[in-house]
Every structure is written in structure tokens, then in C-alpha cells.
């Protein structure tokens, strides 16, 4: 019997600490969400009550001295006293999401419940009327006081009304998905309150340490752990402005890497530290490496199994193909910086192979040559390249389909053309997208180009593929940059139609985009000012000021939007003669040079005497100023 009690006591300590870990983890995860939402805020209060109660309980399970035990037991009532009020608060927030906000009665009830909870907390902290401490054979036990029946009535009444509110909310849900989530919540809504209820005060002194008492407590702890996980699933959908799929994915990843890791480490510590000898080592000596090994193995398992868990719990419908494509896209796409690094490494490898100390890679962007990478100091500049308008044609004329690689001589350099492979007709010359520049005096260059099995061919092929990927991904980014800001149905707007809404709530919905959406749309329109999806398919065309200009000027929608943006930019122009170095002209100059005159970032930064990083920061401020002007004028047009 003693052995059974000892084992159950260790299990009890592990489960109690596990509840504390899970409560703290879920609270931290909740704090990273949108706390402006009522459901998110009220659920954070509930989790805070659970966290305080279980952290104190975990401390008590470590068997501190009587003084520390008494202090922890009284502090534990911060969570126990306020839990019924927090549960009712959460149920009120859930009911309000279905279009039934409080008309004053529920709000007053919440305040009264919190005041009652504060009264119980003061009683627990400074008096023995709520509970009292009893010595049970060397162990400190807690017994109910004269005021405890009043707390029991408060606990039952508040949680009963909370359950009733969630029942009302479930009946008001219109869609099958929201009804299912609300049903999950109704099943698990009372779990936090029932989990921290002080059952031990209702037992005889010392019974909580008996085999039956420990079995009862351990069973309750296991149920509470499972129900806390179950409760977290539907609760985190409320107040979230991201799709359900991402909520599930974030929660699954967090639970596996956070609380699960902590639980495994805790279990290893508790059970190995109690052992006398393990593999010839004492339990205490074996514990640290065992914890490290368990954590590493678990993280390795999660890395391997997470894709299968996602497929099992998240991606189980017709969206699987789309998700697979999107996931593979994120794995395949490299940034311009990544490709530039790859090109730089390839260029340096060519220099080592050819035994030369200078080389350069040219890229024809919009028909204009530019340095993409260079080793050493080539004897020419980008301006020299741009001055030769026949350079690209001379490289194209060097194309030979059947022979080996060819080159063109230019300014003391041998330029080896780099071709695109994006044509379907094998008889057509491939377009030139770049060139590799090497010193002309290298005697081995002709031999390398004549030998199609040369290593240089592999390097040239890698350069061509890198340039091709850079062009493809630049096109894809330009397209997404123009289209993404035009998506109107975001998760934050979709949530408005998931629940039954009152007429007042529908009337409050504005068709004017919010400031962040407007900023993204204005930025896309300016970047595509002279053509592209960012302006031709922009939602800004639907603004009243744009529609009014289109009717007044009898012009196209795109030109009307273009002229409206130009007017806003002109409004930022200071009085007097234009000066590039004057700080007052900075915002106007950036907008004028970057978007209306289509200058490159480094050219604009050089003309305005600032770094590219500083230019990007001030460019954002300039676009934000245009967005605010546009929003102000639209509001004036709507009266």
C-alpha cells in the first residue's frame, strides 16, 4: 500500500506540474493573439486563473515548509476566487459574437461577480472563514470553513449561467462549422472551473493522501489535461484574423513543440530522479542526460511526423492539392539576394578554375545591362555598357545552336552570352539575358569553350539557370505584389458572416478600406503606375473620387486612378523651386523619381544623397502620406 501511495504521489506531482505547464503555455499562446477581441481577452483571464491555481498547486506538491505551504495555498485563491466570474465573462463574450451583446444586465452581473470574487479572495488571504489548515499526521491539510458553502453557491450559480449562455450562443450559430465549434466549447467550457475547484476541503483530513484520494485526483488531472487541449481548439478561432487552417496549424505546431516538450522533460525528471540506480548511475546523475536525450528525440520525431500530423488533422479535403502546391512554392522560391549569392559563388568558382583574378556577370534588366556580380575591378562601368546600344545585339549574333559556346569581344573583355531557355521553337535563337565577362588575354578560354565537356560549361549552365530563375521570380513577385492587395475577403471580414449579426452591426460595416489595406493598395498602384495588375485591377478604382474623375474627364478608370494619385503626390509638393537636397522636398522627390519617373532605387538614393535602407524607410512614409490624403478625400466625397 505504501509503494502504491508513493507511485501515485509521484504521478500526482507530475500531472499537477503538467497542468501548470499546459495552462502557462496556453496563456502565453493566447497573449500573442488579438487581445482587442472580447473572446480573446476573457479567455486570457480564464487561463490566467487556471495558471495561478496550478502553479501554486505545483509548488505545494514539492512539499515546502508549513509557512510557504500556507502562503501558496492562500495565493492559489486568486485563481479560485475569480474563476466563476471569468467563466461568466467568457460566456458573455461568446454570446456577443453571435449578435446578442449585453444590454446592461449581463455587464452589471460581470462586475458584481468580480466584486464577489474579490471578497472571497480577501477572506482567503486574511481570515480562516473560507478554509482552515489542519495537521494530518505531519502533512498540512485544508478543510472547509463556515463561509465555504457561500462560495460553493457562487461557484455553481456563476458556472451554471455561463453554461446556459454558451447554450444560447450555440443555438444562435447559423453555419454548421460555427455550431460545431460552439458545441465543442459547451462540452469543455466548465473544464477550467472544475479543474481548479478545491475538492480537498470537502474530504476528511489526510484523505487526499490516501490511495483512493490520489486515484481520484490523478484521474481528474488526466481528464483536465485532455479537456484543456480540447478547449484550446475551438477557443482560438474567435478573434483570429487568419484562416481556420492556419489557426489549426499554429496551434498544432505550438502544442507539439511547447507543452508536449515540457511534459516529456518533466516526466523524465520525476521518474528518473526517484530511481536509485540506472545503467550504473544514480538517478540524479542520470537525469540531465536523460532529459536532453528525451527532448532531442522528441524534437526529431516532431520534425519527421509534423507533416503527417498536418495531413491527418488539417489537410483532409479537396484543398490538399492547393496546399501542396503552395508549400512546394515556398520551398522552391528564392529571394533575389539568395540568387545573387549563388551567382557570386559561381563567379568566384570560375575565377579559381580559370586561374584569373577578375570577372563579372551582366544582367539585361528591361533591356539595359547592369552589373549583377563582379570579382576584382573590371575596366569598364555600367554607364559604358549602357552607352553601347549594340552590345546586346552583338551578343545575340554570337548565338550558335550546334557549335560550342561562343563569345563577343568588347573593351578588352570576352563576353560569353548567357541565354534564356523560355522558348518553344528549337530553331529560334534563344534570347540573351546576361553575359559572363572574362579578361580577353586568357589563353585557355578558347579551349574551354571548344570543349563541351569542360567544367566551364557546367558553371555557365548554372549562371543561366540562376538568371532565368531571377527573372521568373521577379515576374511572379511583381504579379503577386499587384494582386495581393486587391483581395477584399480577408479572414477578419469573413468572420462577420459566420455568426448571426444584429442590424446595427451590419449598418456599421464601411466599404472604405481600412488604413492598412489602403496603404497596400496605394503601394501596389504606385509600383505599377505605368502598367500592371497593381493599377489595372486595383480596388482603388471603386473609390468615389476616382469614379467622379472618370465621369468628369470622360476617361478610362486606370487613367482616372493615375491622375488621382498624381494629384495626391502634387499636394505633397512644397512651395518654391524644387531642391533635391532639401528635407522638405524628400517625400515628393521620392514619389516623383521612384514611381512617376521610374528611376531605380540606387539611382534615386544617389541623387538624394541617402542610403538605400534610408530611402526605403522614407518611401514607406511617402506612400503612407498619399494613402492618408486619398482616405481623407474619399471621406469628404462621401460626406
N, C-alpha and C positions, 0 to 999 in steps of 0.2 A: 504493500500500500504506500509506503514511504517513497519507493522508487517511482511508482506511478505518479504520485503527487509531485515529485521532483521533475519528472519529464513534462508533466502538464504545466508546471510552473514556468519551465524554460519556454515551452510553446506559447504560453500566455504572454511572456515578456516579448517574444519575437512578434507575435500578432499585434500586441499593443503598439510596439515601435513601428510595425508595418503600417498600422492605421495612421500613425503620426506622419510617417513618410509620405503616404498617399495623400493625406489631407494637405500637407505643406506643398507637395508637388502640384496638386490640382489648383490650390490657391495661387501659386506663382504663375501657372499657365493662364489662369483667369485674369490675372493682373496685366498680362500682355495683350489682352483683347480690348475691345471698345468699351471702356468704362463709362462712356456717355450714355450708353443704353441702360435702361432701368433694370432689365433682367440680369445683365452682366454685373451691375453694381450690387443688387440684392443677393445674387448668388455668391458674390465675393464676401458679403457679410456672413452668409451661412457657412461658407468654407472657413472663414476666419474663426468662427465659433468652434467648429469641429477641430481646427488646428490647435487652438488654445487648449481645449479639453484633452485631446490625445497627447499633445506634447507634455502637459503636466502629468498625465497618467503614465506616460513612458518614463518620466523622471521618477515617479513614485515606485515603479516596478524595479528600479535599481536599488531599492531598499536604503534610502538615506536615513539620517538620524531623525528623531521624533520632531525636532524643531523644523527642519527642512521639509519633512513629510507634511506637517501641518500647514506650512506656508503654501506648498504646492497644491494641497487639497483646496485651500481657500481660493487661490488664484484660478484653479480649474473652473470655478463657478462663474468666471467671466463669460466663458462659452456656454455653460449650462443655463445660466440665468437669462441670457439674451437669445438663446436658440429658438424658443417658441415665437418670439416677436419677429426674428429674422425669417422664420419659415412662413409666417403670415405675410410678411413684407414681400417675399419672393412670389408667393401665390398671387398677391395683388398685382405685381408686375406682369406675371404671365397672363392674368385675366385682362389687363390693359392692352396687351399686344393683340388681342382678338377684337379690339374696337370697343371695349367696355371700360373706359377709365373711371376712376373713382369720382363720385360727385361730392365728396367731402366726408362721408361716413367711414369708408374704409381708411382714408387718410388719417382721420382722427383716431380710429381704432389702432392703427400702427403706432402712433405717438403714445397712446395710452399703454399699449403693450410694452413698448420700450421703457416707459417710466416704471411700470410694474417690475420689469426685469432689473432695472437699476436698484429698485428697492430690495429685491431678493439678493442682489449682489452685495449691497451694503450689509444686509443681515448676515450673509455668509462670511463676509470679511471681518466684521467686528462683534459678532454675537454667536451664541450657540443655539439659538432658537430654531434655525433651519436644519442643522445637523450637529452632532456632537461626536467627540473622539472617545473611543473605548479601547482599553488594553485587552487584547485577546491572546493570552499566552505568549507575551513577548512581541506580538505583532499589533500594529495600530489599525484598528477597525473603525468604521464610521457608521453611526446609527442615526435614524431619522429623529428630528426634533419636533417640537409642538407646531411649528409653522410649516413643516413639510407637506401636510395634506393640502394646504392652501396652494403651495407651488404645484402639487400634483393636479389640482383643479385647473390652474393657469396653464399648465403644460398640455393637458388633454383638450381644453377648450380651444386654445390657440391653434394647435395642430389639427384639430378636427375641422375648424373653419378653413384652415389652409388647404386641407384635402378637398373640402367642398368647393373652394374657389377653383382649384385645378380641374375638378369635375365639370364645373360650369365652363371653364375655358376649353376643355376638350370637346364639349357639345357644340361650342360656337365655331370650332375649326371647320373650314369648308372643304379643304382638299384632303385626299387620302394620306398624303405624306405628313401634313401637319397634325392630323388626327393620330397617326401612328406615333409621332414624337411626343405628343401631349399624353398619349396613353402610357408610353414608357416613363414619362415624368410622374404620372399619377401613381404608377406602381412603386417607383423608387423615391418619391418626394419625402416620405417620412423617415427614410433611412438615416439621414444625419441626426435628426432629433432622437430617434430610438437608439442610435449608436452611442450617444453621449449621456443618455439618461443614467443617473446614479443608482443602478439596481442594488448595489451593495448595502445601501442604507436600509433596505427593506428585508435584508437577511439577518439572521441571528449573528452575534459577534463571532468571528472566526469561520463562519460557513463559507465565505468567499474563498478560503484557502483549502477547503476540502476537495476530494476528488470530484464529487458531484458539482460543487460550485465552480471548479476550474473547467470541467467539461462544458458546463452551461455557458460560461464566459467565453471560452475558446470557440465554441460553435457560433455564438453571437458575433464574435470578432471576424470569423471567416465570412459569415453572411454579410456583415457590414462592408468588408473589403470588396467583395463581389458587387454589392449594390452601389458602392461609391463609384466604381468603374462604370457600372451600368448607368448611373445617374449622369455621369460626365458626358456620355454620348449625346443625348438629346439636348442637354442644357447649353452646350456651346454653340448650337445653331442660332440661338437667339442673340441678336445684336451683332452678328457677324456680317461683314460686307463682302465676303468671299464665297464662292460656290460651295455647296454641301460636300462635293468630292474633296475639295482642298481642306475643309474642316476635318473630315474623317482622316485624311492623310496626315495632317499635322498632329491630330490627337493620337493616332496610332503610333507615329514615329516618336512622339514625346513620351507616351506610356512605356514603350519598349526600351527606350534609351535612358529615361529618367527614373520613374518609380520602380520599374522592374529591376534595373541595375542596383538601386539602393536596397531593394528587398533581398536580392541574391547575396549581396555583400553582408547584409545584416544576418541572414540565416547562417552563412558560413561562420561569421564571428561567434554567434551564440552557441552553435553546436560543436565547433572545433575547440573553443576556449574551455568548454566543460570537460573535454576528454583528458584523460591522464597521459596517455602516450599514443602518438600516431606516427607510424613509419619511423620509430625510434626517437621521435622528438616529443617534447612536452607540448601540451595543447596550446599554450600561449606562444611558444616558439613557432608552431606550425601555422598559426592563424594568419599572420601577414602575407606569407607567400600564397596561402590558400585563397585569401580574398583577392589578391592581384590576379591569380590564375583564373578564378571564377569570373571576375569582371572582364578580363580579356577574352575568355572563351565565349562569354555571353555576347559581347560586342561583335565578335567574329560571327557568331550564329545569327545575330540580328542583321548584319550586313548581307549575309547569304540568304536569309529567309524573308527579309522585308519585302522584296518584290513579289514573292509568292503570297505573303500575307495581304499585300495590297490587292493582288489579283483575286484573292479569296473573299475579302471583306469589302472592297471598294469597287473594283472594275469588273463587274459581273454582268454587264448588259451590252447593248449594241454600241456603246461608246468605246469599247475596248480598242477597236482599230484606230479611232481618232487619238486616244491616249497614247497608244504605242507609237504612232507617227510623231506626236508632239514630244514624247520622251526621246525618241531617236534624233529628232531635230536638235534638241538641246545638247545632245551628246556630240553631234556632228558639227554644229556651227562653232566656228572660232571667231574671235574678235579680230579687228584689223591689227591690233597690237600683237596678238598671237601669231598671225601670219607674217607680220613684219619680222618678228623674232626668228621664225623658221627660215625666211628668206635671208636674213643676216647670217644665220648659222650655215646655210648652204653656200653663200658667197665666200665666207671665211674658209669653208672646206675646199672650195675651188682654188682659192689662193694657195692653200697648203699643198694641194695636189699639183698645181701648175708651177709651184715654186716662184710665186710673184708676190709683191707686197702692196698691190693696189688693184682694185676692181670696183665696178659699180653696177647696180641694177636699175634700169629705167622703166618707168611705167607710163603708159599713154592713158591719162585720165581725161576723158572728154576731148580726145584728140590732141591734148597738149602734153608733151613729155615732162616728167618730173623725176627727181632722184627718189628712189624708194629705199635704197641702201647703198652705202659706199664704204670701201676699205681703203685707207690711205687718202691722198688728196689728188683726185683727178684734175687734169689740166684744163678743165672747162667747167662752166656753171650752167644752171638751169636756164638762165637768160640766153646763153649761147645756143642751147638746144632749141629753145622756142624761136630764136631768130631764124633758124634753118627750117623753113616751111616744107622743104622737100625731104626732110630726114625720114619721116615715116614711109613715104613712098619709095625711097631708095631701099629701105629695109624690106618692104613688101616685094620689091622687084627681085630681091635675093632669094625668094622662095623657090625651093626645088623639092618636088614630091618624091622623086626616085633616088636622087643622089643623096649624099650625106649632108650634114649641117653646112650652111653657107654663112658668110659674114659680109658686112659692108664696112669700108674704111671711112673713118670720119675723125678729123682733127687729131691725127696721131694715135687713134684708138681703133681697135677692131670691135665692131658692134655685132654681136650674134643675135639675130632676131628670135624673139620668143612669141610663139603663135597660140592663138585660141583654137580649141577643138570643137567649138559650138557651131558647126555647120553639118548639114546632112549630105551635101553633094561632095563626094570624094574628089571630083575633078576640079573643084573650085579652089583657088588659093586660100589658105587659112589667114584670117585677119591677124595683123601684128598687134599684140597687146603690151609688148615691152621689149627690152633688149638687155643683154649682158655685155658690159663694156670691159675689155681687157687691153692691156698695153700691146701695141702693134708689134713691138720688137720681140715678142715671144716666139722663138723658132719652132717650138713643139706644138704650137696651136694648130697649124695646118694639118699636121699628122694626127692630132687628136680628133679633129673634125672629119678627117677622111676615114678614120676607123670607127665604124658604127658600134663596135663593142667596147668603145672607150668608156672609162668611168665618167668622163665629162658629159657623155650623153645622159647618164642617169641623173647627174646634177642639173642639167638643162631641163630634163623632163620634170624634175621636182620643182624647179623655178616656174615652169609653165603652169603646172597644176596649182601652185600656190597663188600665182597671179590670177588664174582663172577662178579659183575659189574666192579670192578677194573681190573680184568683180561681181560674181554671183551673189555673195553675201551682202555686198554693198547695195545691189539692186533689191534684194529681199528686205534689207533693213529700211531702205527708202520707202518701199511699198508699205511695210508694217507701220513705219513712222507716220505715214499719211492716213492709214486706215484705222489704226487702233483708237485714236482719239474720237473717231466718229461713232464708235459703238455706244448706243444710247442705253441699252438694257444691262446695267450692272447688277451685281448681287444686292447692293443697297436699295436699288429701285425694285428689283424683283420681290424683295421681302414684303413690299407694301401690298402685294396682291395675294400673299399666302394666307392671310387671316382676314376675317370679316372686319371691315373698316367702317367707322361712322361717317356720315355725310360731311361732317365738319373736317374730318381728316382728309377726305378726298378733295374738298374745296381748297385746302391749303397747299396742294401739290402745285408747284410752279413749273412752267415749261421752260423758263430761263435756266440754262445750265449753271451749276454752282461754279465758284471761282476756280477750283482746281480743274474741272472739266473744261471750262472756258480757256484756261491757260494752255492746256494741252492742245486744244483745237486751234487756238491762235498760233501756237508754235508750229504746228503741222502746216497751217495755211501759209505762214511766212516762209518756211523752208521750201515749200512747193509753190512759191509765189508766181513763178513763170511757167508753171505746169506740173501736174502730178496729182495723185489721189488726194493729197492733203488739202488741196483747194478746190479741185473739181467735184469731189464728193463730200465736201465739208458740211457739217451740220450748221455752221455759221450762216449759210445761205438762207436758212429758215428764220433768221432774226428779222424783226420788223424793220429795222433801219436799213438792212440790205434789200429787203423786198421793196421798201419805199423808194430807194435809189434806183432800183431796177425799173420800176414803173415810171419814175420821173425822167430818167435818161433814156428810156426805151432801149436798154442794153441787156446783155446776157447776164445770167446770175453770177458767173465767175468774174466777169469784169466789174460788176457791182460790188462784189465782195472785195475784189482787189482795190478798187477805188476807196471803199470804206476803210480798209486797213491803211491805205496811203494817207487818208485824211487824219487818222489817229496818230500816225507817225509824224505827220506835219505839225500836229498840235504839240508835240514834244520839242519842236524846234525853237531854240531861244531866239530872241530878237538880235539883230545886228548881223555882221558879216560872219560867215562860217569859219570856225577855227578848229583844227584837228586836235590841238594840244590843250584846249580849254576844257576843264572838267564839266562845265555846264553843258557842253555840246556832246559829251561822251555817249549818252543813251541814243541821241538822234543819230550820231555818226555811226554807231554800231549797227543800228537798224538799216540805215541808208546803205552802208557799204556791204554788210553781210547779205541782206535779202533783196534790196532793190537793185543794187549794182552787182550782186552775185560774186563778191570777192571771197577768196579763200581765207580761212581762219588765220593762217600765219601771215598772209599779206595784210590783213586788217590789223592784226596785233602789231606788226612792224610799223604801219602807218600811224597808229595811235600810241606808239611807244609804251606798250604794256605786254606782259607775258600772256601766253595762250590761256593759262589757267585763270588769270585775272579777267581776260576777255570773256571766257565762258560764264564766269560769275556775273559780270555786268550785263552780258547778253540776256541772262535769265531775268535780271531786274528790268531790263528794257522791254522784254516781252510781257512781263507782268504789268508794266505800266500801260502798254497797249491794251491788255486784257481788261484792266480796270476802267480805262476810257471807254472801251466798247461796251462793258457792262453798264456803266453809268448812262451812256447814250441810249442803250436799249431800255433801261428802266424809265428814262424820261419819255421815250416814244410810247411806252405802254401806259404812261400816266400814273 
